[in-house]
Amino acid sequence: MRVLKDRIHMSEFKNFSVVSSRASNNNIMVFLTKASCVKFAKDMFSMKTLKKRLPILRWLPTYNYVLLIQDIIAGVTVGLTAIPQGIAYAVVAGLSPEYGLYAGLTGGFMYLFVGSCKDITIGPTAIMSAVVAKYVANYSSEFAVLAAFLTGVVIIIMGMLNLGFLVEFISIPVISGFTSAAALQIASAQLKSLFGLDGSAGHYFSESIINFFKNITTFVYWDSSLGLITILILVLLKRLGEGCNRTDPLAKQIRWFISLAKNAVVVIFGMAVAYIIKVSTGTEPIKLIGEIGSGFPKIEPPPFSAVVGNQTYTFSDMMKVLGPESLILPMVSILELVAIAKAFAAGGQIDATQEMIALGLCNMVGSFVKSMPVSGSFTRTALNNASGVQTPLGGIFTATLLILALSLLTKTFYYIPKPSLAGLIITAMFYMIDFKIVIRLWKTSKKEFFVYIATWLASLLYGLEYGILTGILADALILLFATARPACEMTTIAGDKKTMVVISLPENLSYCAAEHVRRKILKATLESHRVTSLQIVVNGTNLRIMDSTVATNLMSIIKDLDKDFNIVFLNFNSNLQKMCNNVNDKYSHIFVTDVNVDGIFKVKQSPA
């Protein structure tokens, strides 16, 4: 009876211990959870994190008057290019010219606080304008503004989830083919304005070229002359600044500055010509951009509905119009920014996450002031760098110049000739095309040349968004083919007593290559069937990774050939050998570490 009681007491004690242990574990988990949250909160709101997410805190405390002067010079210099480029890219997008100036405003103000690269300028770009143009042409400007908002949201989410690596799947041939096609499409659409033709400019390259030749007889002498002169002046001014920089003697500095401000120079020249003709003759023989909206845009939420003609589009309707292909906008925007950041990092490390968050905010906040989708501008960033910018504060002075233009110069902008803008755009597009890469790819890599041509043709024939998707798909197919058909080198060595056939495996073998490797080994045995004494060596010296499918196929080969041939697996590491033995441990003796031409080999010890 006493024993029974003791057992009951012991049982109760054990149960109490278990309950106490569980309670203790729960308390520990709660403590760890609280500790983790506290640590996360401290890290999130630490000064280190704050400086990382607000880079202005890193350089502002040491900012001085000398840096301010350099930033003012760079900001104003960039602004002189940003004004004509903004107007031109708004025209490319099919928007009213003031939208191009709106798009440059928030880039300067937002990037000041969250941008980590001093040289980058955020604003409208030719490619982003070309991608968004079809939504404006077929519907209205509200779709472009909503696209900017959604582009910003997607980029911020991708940045917070560290998904910037996705752009690494877009190869240089795809980028170059896409960019060249975009340049041709944008330039061809400007032929109508360059020559003052009647009819439509066209939404695709082929359509633009067909319309150009169809309406060539309607060309206007004044427009054609001014447009071609604009192109000539731009080319000459570009060459004028070659070999000059801001630290040279005064004469070269003047050449350098005039060359940098060439876009503003040709626009001012065109405006002067148009104004003189208007005053002297009382007519406007040259097509002008006409009245544009003046003043700072009204700050309001982006449009989540739109009225086009007599039809009202709700937010869901607008989303259907934008469609899944509009996802190309954030990808292209990120791609442009990351490429520019790397180009001007001067060997430093780029915080891709921070740059994506900055770009996303510029797009999202910009949509509240009627901005179209924006990205990093290579032309203006290069100009910013050449002008000696020291901090992102230079963007403020560029944005200030845009505000002054919107407030004071909109009546003057009435006289900007369309042929001048067309000539400016066509010249810029010509320099975007990389002719050298076509020759280089043809000589060095036919596969990549095929990817380039596929991207280029699809972009021109079906649209830019389909072009870049075609290029990514072509790259993926080539990559999959290389994975499924790896190179397995076969070497035959004749000895005194035996002939040895060595099949060297690559570094990585996946399931899709299993049958290919099997066929290679079987082919080697068939080609050497006349040899009386044959030693087959499957060399795994370079092999580091394989899966169970490959291991199963390799062991089945041994089973098929072991009766007729002497076959060994050379220098398989212990993990790979263990994987094979788990499939069939009957042939563990075939794994060797050394073998000579006469078949003398050292057996590899089986892993534990």
KOLMI-992405 format. One line per 2 residues: number of its first residue (from 1); their letters; for each residue z, y, x of C-alpha. Coordinates in nm, 4 decimals. Layout:
# residues N
NUM = a = Z:Y:X  ...
***
This chain:
# residues 608
1 = mr = 0.0000:0.0000:0.0000  0.0915:0.2354:0.2851
3 = vl = -0.2370:0.1519:0.4566  -0.4286:0.2366:0.1394
5 = kd = -0.2494:0.5704:0.1134  -0.3236:0.6452:0.4750
7 = ri = -0.6889:0.5672:0.4103  -0.6894:0.8002:0.1107
9 = hm = -0.5278:1.0754:0.3163  -0.7777:1.0173:0.5974
11 = se = -1.0659:1.0264:0.3481  -0.9389:1.3520:0.2043
13 = fk = -0.9037:1.4909:0.5556  -1.2610:1.3873:0.6410
15 = nf = -1.3958:1.5411:0.3209  -1.2001:1.8569:0.3953
17 = sv = -1.3455:1.8589:0.7468  -1.6972:1.8231:0.6136
19 = vs = -1.6467:2.1045:0.3621  -1.4859:2.3206:0.6288
21 = sr = -1.7702:2.2442:0.8656  -2.0323:2.3396:0.6039
23 = as = -1.8456:2.6579:0.5212  -1.8221:2.7359:0.8901
25 = nn = -2.1961:2.6777:0.9358  -2.2714:2.9018:0.6383
27 = ni = -2.0468:3.1717:0.7840  -2.2238:3.1391:1.1172
29 = mv = -2.5641:3.1663:0.9462  -2.4491:3.4747:0.7538
31 = fl = -2.3142:3.6230:1.0761  -2.6372:3.5466:1.2614
33 = tk = -2.8433:3.6925:0.9776  -2.6357:4.0096:0.9780
35 = as = -2.6524:4.0289:1.3567  -3.0301:3.9819:1.3509
37 = cv = -3.0700:4.2531:1.0887  -2.8490:4.4913:1.2843
39 = kf = -3.0449:4.4201:1.6040  -3.3754:4.4624:1.4209
41 = ak = -3.2586:4.7924:1.2732  -3.1394:4.9168:1.6134
43 = dm = -3.4703:4.8214:1.7739  -3.6707:4.9699:1.4883
45 = fs = -3.4936:5.3044:1.4989  -3.4279:5.3195:1.8711
47 = mk = -3.5587:5.6104:2.0747  -3.7874:5.3704:2.2630
49 = tl = -3.9542:5.2550:1.9402  -3.9644:5.6096:1.8058
51 = kk = -4.1438:5.7315:2.1192  -4.3821:5.4372:2.0945
53 = rl = -4.4747:5.5123:1.7328  -4.4649:5.8916:1.7748
55 = pi = -4.6218:5.9411:2.1191  -4.5846:6.3210:2.0857
57 = lr = -4.2156:6.2731:2.1754  -4.3183:6.1446:2.5187
59 = wl = -4.5202:6.4453:2.6340  -4.3942:6.7373:2.4257
61 = pt = -4.0646:6.7904:2.6206  -4.2611:6.8488:2.9440
63 = yn = -4.5388:7.0555:2.7855  -4.6027:7.3920:2.9498
65 = yv = -4.8240:7.7012:2.9455  -5.0751:7.5621:3.1986
67 = ll = -5.1367:7.2518:2.9864  -5.1684:7.4710:2.6768
69 = iq = -5.4488:7.6783:2.8312  -5.6422:7.3639:2.9286
71 = di = -5.5977:7.2159:2.5802  -5.7190:7.5390:2.4164
73 = ia = -6.0335:7.5435:2.6321  -6.1068:7.1761:2.5588
75 = gv = -6.0288:7.2087:2.1874  -6.2560:7.5083:2.1369
77 = tv = -6.5340:7.3464:2.3412  -6.5172:7.0308:2.1282
79 = gl = -6.5028:7.2436:1.8135  -6.8367:7.4059:1.8992
81 = ta = -6.9884:7.0557:1.8878  -6.7759:6.9273:1.5989
83 = ip = -6.9070:7.1938:1.3574  -7.2813:7.1165:1.3844
85 = qg = -7.2166:6.7417:1.4203  -6.9891:6.7393:1.1154
87 = ia = -7.2514:6.9141:0.9049  -7.5235:6.6822:1.0385
89 = ya = -7.3266:6.3617:0.9711  -7.2425:6.4777:0.6194
91 = vv = -7.6172:6.5105:0.5651  -7.6629:6.1555:0.7023
93 = ag = -7.4077:6.0308:0.4492  -7.5872:6.2162:0.1704
95 = ls = -7.2887:6.4483:0.1164  -7.2678:6.8242:0.0906
97 = pe = -7.2327:6.9749:0.4437  -6.8704:7.0877:0.3973
99 = yg = -6.7586:6.7239:0.3700  -6.8432:6.6775:0.7376
101 = ly = -6.6067:6.9639:0.8238  -6.3352:6.8256:0.5942
103 = ag = -6.3605:6.4933:0.7795  -6.2708:6.6604:1.1096
105 = lt = -5.9537:6.8313:0.9867  -5.6901:6.5617:0.9569
107 = gg = -5.8099:6.3856:1.2723  -5.6829:6.6763:1.4797
109 = fm = -5.3524:6.7193:1.2966  -5.2565:6.3539:1.2420
111 = yl = -5.3657:6.2265:1.5828  -5.1465:6.4947:1.7446
113 = fv = -4.8342:6.3068:1.6307  -4.9379:5.9412:1.6358
115 = gs = -5.2252:5.9228:1.8862  -5.1597:5.7717:2.2277
117 = ck = -5.4832:5.8650:2.4102  -5.5243:6.2309:2.5086
119 = di = -5.9064:6.2251:2.5136  -5.9849:6.0700:2.1752
121 = ti = -6.1124:6.2892:1.8936  -6.1182:6.1502:1.5403
123 = gp = -6.3842:6.2633:1.2973  -6.7138:6.1764:1.1300
125 = ta = -6.9532:5.9550:1.3260  -7.3174:5.8650:1.2793
127 = im = -7.2558:5.4951:1.2132  -6.9715:5.5474:0.9646
129 = sa = -7.1890:5.8018:0.7827  -7.4811:5.5591:0.7706
131 = vv = -7.2663:5.2764:0.6301  -7.1176:5.4931:0.3553
133 = ak = -7.4503:5.6612:0.2675  -7.5624:5.4003:0.0146
135 = yv = -7.2525:5.4551:-0.2008  -7.3148:5.8304:-0.2092
137 = an = -7.6892:5.7996:-0.2729  -7.6498:5.5557:-0.5619
139 = ys = -7.3298:5.7017:-0.7078  -7.1317:6.0108:-0.5976
141 = se = -6.9153:6.1697:-0.3259  -6.5992:6.0294:-0.4895
143 = fa = -6.6947:5.6842:-0.3610  -6.7042:5.8117:-0.0026
145 = vl = -6.3567:5.9666:-0.0357  -6.2127:5.6512:-0.1935
147 = aa = -6.3752:5.4473:0.0845  -6.1883:5.6647:0.3374
149 = fl = -5.8567:5.5974:0.1623  -5.9121:5.2212:0.1388
151 = tg = -6.0383:5.2074:0.4983  -5.7173:5.3755:0.6105
153 = vv = -5.4965:5.1362:0.4135  -5.6750:4.8288:0.5527
155 = ii = -5.6588:4.9575:0.9116  -5.2858:5.0366:0.8860
157 = im = -5.2130:4.6882:0.7486  -5.4219:4.5289:1.0247
159 = gm = -5.2406:4.7383:1.2839  -4.8942:4.6452:1.1557
161 = ln = -4.9938:4.2769:1.1518  -5.1396:4.3032:1.5052
163 = lg = -5.4830:4.1946:1.3826  -5.6709:4.4146:1.6247
165 = fl = -5.7738:4.1020:1.8156  -6.0277:4.0317:1.5381
167 = ve = -6.2663:4.2869:1.6894  -6.2703:4.0714:2.0042
169 = fi = -6.4826:3.8234:1.8082  -6.7618:4.0813:1.7992
171 = si = -6.9587:4.0408:2.1213  -7.1413:4.3092:2.3177
173 = pv = -7.4895:4.1867:2.2055  -7.3769:4.2154:1.8411
175 = is = -7.2316:4.5634:1.8964  -7.5392:4.6790:2.0858
177 = gf = -7.7848:4.5326:1.8316  -7.5888:4.6858:1.5446
179 = ts = -7.5653:5.0267:1.7163  -7.9364:5.0320:1.8069
181 = aa = -8.0361:4.9379:1.4527  -7.8027:5.2012:1.3083
183 = al = -7.9532:5.4630:1.5399  -8.3069:5.3707:1.4310
185 = qi = -8.2107:5.3699:1.0637  -8.0389:5.7090:1.0864
187 = as = -8.3222:5.8627:1.2902  -8.5957:5.7296:1.0611
189 = aq = -8.4184:5.8762:0.7572  -8.4352:6.2200:0.9247
191 = lk = -8.8154:6.2170:0.9592  -8.8475:6.3677:0.6120
193 = sl = -8.6357:6.6716:0.7052  -8.7842:6.6996:1.0531
195 = fg = -9.1386:6.7459:0.9184  -9.0492:6.8928:0.5781
197 = ld = -9.2121:6.6041:0.3892  -9.2075:6.5406:0.0159
199 = gs = -9.0694:6.2214:-0.1358  -8.7637:6.0144:-0.0527
201 = ag = -8.6104:5.9781:0.2940  -8.5425:5.6063:0.2310
203 = hy = -8.2224:5.4052:0.2582  -8.3522:5.1418:0.5032
205 = fs = -8.5565:5.1658:0.8204  -8.8662:5.0024:0.6724
207 = es = -8.8464:5.2165:0.3580  -8.8115:5.5355:0.5666
209 = ii = -9.1108:5.4474:0.7855  -9.3291:5.3581:0.4835
211 = nf = -9.2335:5.6828:0.3079  -9.3044:5.8800:0.6264
213 = fk = -9.6637:5.7563:0.6555  -9.7160:5.7786:0.2791
215 = ni = -9.6161:6.1468:0.2731  -9.7350:6.2548:0.6198
217 = tt = -10.0030:6.4801:0.4670  -9.7313:6.6942:0.3050
219 = fv = -9.5780:6.8043:0.6336  -9.4776:7.1710:0.6663
221 = yw = -9.5861:7.3595:0.9784  -9.2688:7.5711:1.0059
223 = ds = -9.0327:7.2743:0.9637  -9.2269:7.0519:1.2004
225 = sl = -9.2469:7.3167:1.4721  -8.8775:7.4076:1.4545
227 = gl = -8.7702:7.0422:1.4443  -8.9759:6.9433:1.7490
229 = it = -8.8670:7.2562:1.9403  -8.5043:7.1655:1.8628
231 = il = -8.5507:6.8203:2.0169  -8.7172:6.9717:2.3249
233 = il = -8.4365:7.2278:2.3742  -8.1679:6.9564:2.3411
235 = vl = -8.3350:6.7387:2.6049  -8.3764:7.0358:2.8433
237 = lk = -8.0162:7.1531:2.7941  -7.8873:6.8018:2.8574
239 = rl = -8.0745:6.7951:3.1888  -7.9559:7.1488:3.2675
241 = ge = -7.5969:7.0269:3.2888  -7.6635:6.7217:3.5052
243 = gc = -7.4666:6.7356:3.8309  -7.2434:7.0202:3.7058
245 = nr = -6.8777:7.0254:3.6003  -6.6036:7.2738:3.5182
247 = td = -6.4707:7.2900:3.8758  -6.8040:7.3969:4.0301
249 = pl = -6.8953:7.7558:4.1259  -6.9567:8.0020:3.8416
251 = ak = -7.3333:7.9467:3.8114  -7.2904:7.5718:3.7742
253 = qi = -6.9953:7.6220:3.5382  -7.2192:7.8285:3.3086
255 = rw = -7.4873:7.5565:3.3161  -7.2208:7.2939:3.2449
257 = fi = -7.0798:7.4874:2.9473  -7.4220:7.5635:2.7964
259 = sl = -7.5145:7.1948:2.8267  -7.1911:7.0879:2.6568
261 = ak = -7.2454:7.3364:2.3731  -7.6127:7.2382:2.3280
263 = na = -7.5639:7.1265:1.9664  -7.4176:7.4637:1.8726
265 = vv = -7.6906:7.6411:2.0721  -7.9804:7.4776:1.8824
267 = vi = -7.8146:7.5300:1.5442  -7.7518:7.8991:1.6205
269 = fg = -8.1107:7.9286:1.7455  -8.2429:7.7723:1.4224
271 = ma = -8.0224:7.9989:1.2092  -8.1491:8.3044:1.3969
273 = va = -8.5119:8.2017:1.3440  -8.4557:8.1361:0.9720
275 = yi = -8.2696:8.4663:0.9242  -8.5325:8.6728:1.1089
277 = ik = -8.8121:8.5176:0.9014  -8.6160:8.5813:0.5798
279 = vs = -8.5482:8.9475:0.6670  -8.8980:9.0220:0.7942
281 = tg = -9.1010:8.8396:0.5264  -8.8584:8.8063:0.2373
283 = te = -8.9402:8.4319:0.2135  -8.7832:8.1043:0.3258
285 = pi = -9.0693:7.8925:0.4641  -8.8198:7.6668:0.6423
287 = kl = -8.6033:7.4368:0.4321  -8.2363:7.5418:0.4640
289 = ig = -7.9159:7.3580:0.3764  -7.8285:7.6436:0.1385
291 = ei = -7.4929:7.7162:-0.0230  -7.1940:7.5075:0.0857
293 = gs = -6.8346:7.4990:-0.0338  -6.6056:7.7489:0.1354
295 = gf = -6.2358:7.7560:0.2145  -5.9802:7.4853:0.2822
297 = pk = -6.0237:7.1853:0.0491  -5.7757:7.1394:-0.2314
299 = ie = -5.5077:6.8856:-0.1398  -5.5076:6.6140:-0.4053
301 = pp = -5.4948:6.2334:-0.4290  -5.8191:6.0466:-0.3607
303 = pf = -6.0305:5.9784:-0.6713  -5.9394:5.6521:-0.8433
305 = sa = -6.2017:5.7137:-1.1080  -6.5379:5.8873:-1.1091
307 = vv = -6.7982:6.0149:-1.3512  -7.1594:5.9528:-1.2475
309 = gn = -7.4091:6.0929:-1.4956  -7.2709:5.9958:-1.8330
311 = qt = -7.0888:5.6857:-1.7101  -6.7190:5.6761:-1.6211
313 = yt = -6.6120:5.4403:-1.3424  -6.2517:5.3213:-1.3405
315 = fs = -6.0780:5.2153:-1.0191  -6.1722:4.8514:-1.0773
317 = dm = -6.5330:4.9566:-1.1393  -6.5344:5.1563:-0.8165
319 = mk = -6.3935:4.8580:-0.6289  -6.6725:4.6409:-0.7652
321 = vl = -6.9288:4.8975:-0.6475  -6.7779:4.9103:-0.2992
323 = gp = -6.7717:4.5294:-0.2953  -6.6530:4.2950:-0.0191
325 = es = -6.9222:4.4258:0.2182  -6.7291:4.7550:0.2335
327 = li = -6.4773:4.5707:0.4545  -6.7265:4.6399:0.7316
329 = lp = -6.6054:5.0032:0.7275  -6.2556:4.9391:0.8729
331 = mv = -6.3974:4.6847:1.1196  -6.6614:4.9287:1.2488
333 = si = -6.4073:5.2110:1.2570  -6.1643:5.0013:1.4653
335 = le = -6.4460:4.8785:1.6869  -6.5611:5.2315:1.7680
337 = lv = -6.2068:5.3538:1.8384  -6.1011:5.0593:2.0579
339 = ai = -6.4246:5.0775:2.2599  -6.3748:5.4498:2.3201
341 = ak = -6.0043:5.4083:2.4042  -6.0873:5.1424:2.6641
343 = af = -6.3630:5.3581:2.8121  -6.1307:5.6551:2.8637
345 = aa = -5.8077:5.4694:2.9484  -5.8786:5.5078:3.3236
347 = gg = -5.7456:5.1579:3.3893  -5.4297:5.2133:3.1828
349 = qi = -5.3066:4.9864:2.9052  -5.4144:5.0616:2.5497
351 = da = -5.1660:5.0179:2.2647  -5.4193:4.8830:2.0141
353 = tq = -5.1590:4.8590:1.7364  -5.0635:5.2255:1.7712
355 = em = -5.4270:5.3381:1.7860  -5.5058:5.1412:1.4705
357 = ia = -5.2083:5.2925:1.2879  -5.3202:5.6389:1.4010
359 = lg = -5.6777:5.5761:1.2857  -5.5570:5.4367:0.9540
361 = lc = -5.3399:5.7426:0.8898  -5.6284:5.9769:0.9756
363 = nm = -5.8470:5.8033:0.7166  -5.5810:5.7665:0.4493
365 = vg = -5.4400:6.1206:0.4782  -5.7930:6.2605:0.5193
367 = sf = -5.8879:6.1245:0.1779  -5.6404:6.3748:0.0276
369 = vk = -5.8646:6.6581:0.1588  -6.1967:6.4964:0.0589
371 = sm = -6.2724:6.3354:0.3923  -6.5293:6.0602:0.4276
373 = pv = -6.4416:5.7570:0.6513  -6.3843:5.8582:1.0144
375 = sg = -6.3443:5.6974:1.3541  -6.3356:5.7906:1.7206
377 = sf = -6.6390:5.9916:1.8275  -6.7769:5.8896:2.1687
379 = tr = -6.9727:6.2164:2.2123  -6.6811:6.4456:2.1308
381 = ta = -6.4324:6.2285:2.3212  -6.6505:6.2426:2.6327
383 = ln = -6.6785:6.6197:2.5858  -6.3009:6.6444:2.5442
385 = na = -6.2481:6.4535:2.8676  -6.5068:6.6585:3.0574
387 = sg = -6.3438:6.9807:2.9315  -6.0138:6.8831:3.0944
389 = vq = -5.7990:6.8144:2.7887  -5.4395:6.7280:2.8826
391 = tp = -5.2775:6.6154:2.5557  -5.3732:6.5377:2.1925
393 = lg = -5.2778:6.8991:2.1133  -5.6375:6.9895:2.1977
395 = gi = -5.7346:6.8394:1.8604  -5.5345:7.1113:1.6832
397 = ft = -5.7587:7.3830:1.8248  -6.0686:7.1862:1.7247
399 = at = -5.9326:7.1536:1.3700  -5.8390:7.5243:1.3673
401 = ll = -6.1969:7.6143:1.4581  -6.3181:7.3960:1.1669
403 = il = -6.0806:7.5789:0.9291  -6.2101:7.9163:1.0511
405 = al = -6.5658:7.7932:0.9986  -6.4840:7.6851:0.6434
407 = sl = -6.3100:8.0149:0.5705  -6.5395:8.2681:0.7377
409 = lt = -6.8758:8.1161:0.8221  -6.9900:7.9285:0.5126
411 = kt = -7.2215:8.2129:0.4082  -7.3726:8.2061:0.7560
413 = fy = -7.4199:7.8287:0.7325  -7.6602:7.8949:0.4444
415 = yi = -7.9277:7.9664:0.7084  -7.8905:7.6384:0.8990
417 = pk = -8.2397:7.4831:0.8910  -8.2684:7.1211:0.7880
419 = ps = -8.5264:7.0559:1.0648  -8.2711:7.1739:1.3273
421 = la = -8.0098:6.9286:1.1973  -8.2715:6.6531:1.1817
423 = gl = -8.3758:6.7203:1.5414  -8.0099:6.7201:1.6498
425 = ii = -7.9455:6.3860:1.4775  -8.2650:6.2196:1.6066
427 = ta = -8.1898:6.3264:1.9651  -7.8317:6.1974:1.9413
429 = mf = -7.9565:5.8657:1.8013  -8.2063:5.8241:2.0856
431 = ym = -7.9237:5.8366:2.3395  -7.7231:5.5828:2.1362
433 = id = -7.9812:5.3089:2.1965  -7.9121:5.0932:2.5016
435 = fk = -8.2566:4.9929:2.6282  -8.1292:4.8300:2.9479
437 = iv = -7.9275:4.5599:2.7701  -8.2415:4.4152:2.6080
439 = ir = -8.4029:4.3539:2.9479  -8.0776:4.2265:3.0976
441 = lw = -8.0152:3.9755:2.8184  -8.3748:3.8510:2.8331
443 = kt = -8.3412:3.7841:3.2048  -7.9891:3.6392:3.2096
445 = sk = -7.9022:3.4907:2.8688  -8.1614:3.3923:2.6112
447 = ke = -7.8872:3.2887:2.3669  -7.7314:3.6341:2.3687
449 = ff = -8.0769:3.7895:2.3461  -8.1298:3.5870:2.0279
451 = vy = -7.7958:3.7167:1.8909  -7.8992:4.0747:1.9716
453 = ia = -8.2377:4.0378:1.7984  -8.0838:3.8637:1.4944
455 = tw = -7.8282:4.1438:1.4537  -8.0902:4.4132:1.5079
457 = la = -8.3421:4.2697:1.2616  -8.0865:4.1931:0.9898
459 = sl = -7.9417:4.5441:1.0200  -8.2839:4.7048:0.9858
461 = ly = -8.4133:4.4814:0.7063  -8.1049:4.4148:0.4926
463 = gl = -7.8508:4.6827:0.5826  -7.5966:4.7516:0.8570
465 = ey = -7.3120:4.5558:0.6965  -7.5270:4.2421:0.6723
467 = gi = -7.6543:4.2950:1.0245  -7.3139:4.2832:1.1890
469 = lt = -7.2153:3.9802:0.9774  -7.5370:3.8065:1.0862
471 = gi = -7.4539:3.8752:1.4497  -7.0994:3.7401:1.4163
473 = la = -7.2320:3.4278:1.2412  -7.4969:3.3733:1.5127
475 = da = -7.2300:3.4066:1.7824  -7.0057:3.1612:1.5962
477 = li = -7.2858:2.9028:1.5676  -7.3604:2.9271:1.9401
479 = ll = -6.9902:2.8911:2.0187  -6.9587:2.5881:1.7886
481 = fa = -7.2670:2.4288:1.9419  -7.1234:2.4747:2.2918
483 = ta = -6.7967:2.3170:2.1755  -6.9736:2.0238:2.0099
485 = rp = -7.2151:1.9684:2.3004  -7.0178:2.0275:2.6199
487 = ac = -7.1799:1.9657:2.9573  -7.0886:1.6226:3.0981
489 = em = -7.2193:1.5909:3.4522  -7.3420:1.2451:3.5566
491 = tt = -7.3659:1.1427:3.9219  -7.4912:0.8091:4.0625
493 = ia = -7.3578:0.6955:4.4009  -7.5009:0.3840:4.5708
495 = gd = -7.2631:0.1798:4.7916  -7.2896:-0.1362:4.9992
497 = kk = -7.1503:-0.3628:4.7318  -7.1610:-0.1590:4.4126
499 = tm = -7.3333:0.1328:4.2459  -7.0961:0.3858:4.0943
501 = vv = -7.1860:0.6115:3.8003  -6.9450:0.9067:3.7608
503 = is = -6.9325:1.0950:3.4286  -6.7316:1.4170:3.4759
505 = lp = -6.5677:1.5498:3.1603  -6.5254:1.9255:3.0914
507 = en = -6.1940:2.1087:3.0635  -6.1712:2.0982:2.6854
509 = ls = -6.2868:1.8291:2.4410  -6.2442:1.8678:2.0659
511 = yc = -6.3144:1.6244:1.7831  -6.6655:1.7591:1.7232
513 = aa = -6.7599:1.6575:2.0810  -6.6216:1.3022:2.0565
515 = eh = -6.9487:1.1322:1.9594  -7.1438:1.3415:2.2112
517 = vr = -6.9212:1.2184:2.4965  -6.9455:0.8614:2.3698
519 = rk = -7.3264:0.8824:2.3679  -7.3285:1.0276:2.7190
521 = il = -7.1238:0.7398:2.8586  -7.3269:0.4750:2.6763
523 = ka = -7.6485:0.6391:2.7946  -7.5250:0.6217:3.1541
525 = tl = -7.4681:0.2465:3.1217  -7.8092:0.1872:2.9633
527 = es = -7.9896:0.3831:3.2338  -7.8160:0.1720:3.4987
529 = hr = -7.8512:-0.1671:3.3233  -8.0696:-0.3069:3.6027
531 = vt = -7.7936:-0.2638:3.8611  -7.6194:-0.5985:3.9164
533 = sl = -7.2828:-0.4588:4.0179  -7.2022:-0.1334:3.8351
535 = qi = -6.8821:0.0697:3.8506  -6.8444:0.3292:3.5712
537 = vv = -6.5992:0.6125:3.6407  -6.5029:0.8562:3.3657
539 = ng = -6.3717:1.1493:3.5681  -6.0968:1.3416:3.3885
541 = tn = -5.9978:1.5628:3.6824  -6.1026:1.8794:3.5011
543 = lr = -5.9948:1.7643:3.1545  -5.6903:1.9523:3.0243
545 = im = -5.7136:1.9409:2.6466  -5.8426:1.6802:2.4028
547 = ds = -5.7479:1.5617:2.0554  -5.6794:1.2215:1.9044
549 = tv = -6.0390:1.1804:1.7842  -6.1666:1.2036:2.1414
551 = at = -5.8930:0.9657:2.2618  -5.9898:0.7103:1.9939
553 = nl = -6.3573:0.7288:2.0917  -6.2798:0.6894:2.4615
555 = ms = -6.0701:0.3780:2.4003  -6.3396:0.2315:2.1738
557 = ii = -6.5904:0.2771:2.4575  -6.3696:0.0665:2.6856
559 = kd = -6.3511:-0.2017:2.4209  -6.7315:-0.2047:2.3920
561 = ld = -6.8074:-0.2009:2.7648  -6.5155:-0.3820:2.9254
563 = kd = -6.6806:-0.7268:2.8994  -7.0053:-0.6229:3.0666
565 = fn = -6.9060:-0.3407:3.2993  -6.6219:-0.2395:3.5260
567 = iv = -6.4992:0.0933:3.3819  -6.2076:0.3128:3.4917
569 = fl = -6.0667:0.6508:3.3852  -6.0026:0.8682:3.6885
571 = nf = -5.7309:1.1360:3.7212  -5.6345:1.1695:3.3558
573 = ns = -5.3067:1.3626:3.3410  -4.9996:1.1907:3.1985
575 = nl = -5.0227:1.3561:2.8547  -5.3858:1.2561:2.8057
577 = qk = -5.3179:0.9031:2.9313  -5.0254:0.8691:2.6924
579 = mc = -5.2482:0.9833:2.4025  -5.5031:0.7153:2.4889
581 = nn = -5.2392:0.4440:2.5307  -5.0973:0.5270:2.1892
583 = vn = -5.4401:0.4412:2.0477  -5.4643:0.1118:2.2409
585 = dk = -5.2161:0.0195:2.5167  -5.4076:-0.2956:2.6073
587 = ys = -5.6193:-0.1011:2.8579  -5.3501:0.1053:3.0323
589 = hi = -5.4530:-0.0536:3.3638  -5.7870:0.1287:3.3702
591 = fv = -5.6257:0.4681:3.4432  -5.6537:0.5225:3.8179
593 = td = -5.5861:0.8038:4.0645  -5.8451:0.7118:4.3267
595 = vn = -6.1602:0.5047:4.3543  -6.4251:0.4579:4.6217
597 = vd = -6.7854:0.3562:4.5976  -6.7109:-0.0141:4.6375
599 = gi = -6.4674:-0.0175:4.3457  -6.1380:-0.0153:4.5384
601 = fk = -5.8969:0.1987:4.3383  -5.5322:0.2893:4.2995
603 = vk = -5.3800:0.2279:3.9578  -5.2119:0.5208:3.7858
605 = qs = -4.8608:0.4458:3.6639  -4.8226:0.4524:3.2875
607 = pa = -4.6164:0.7453:3.1629  -4.2791:0.6707:3.0120
***
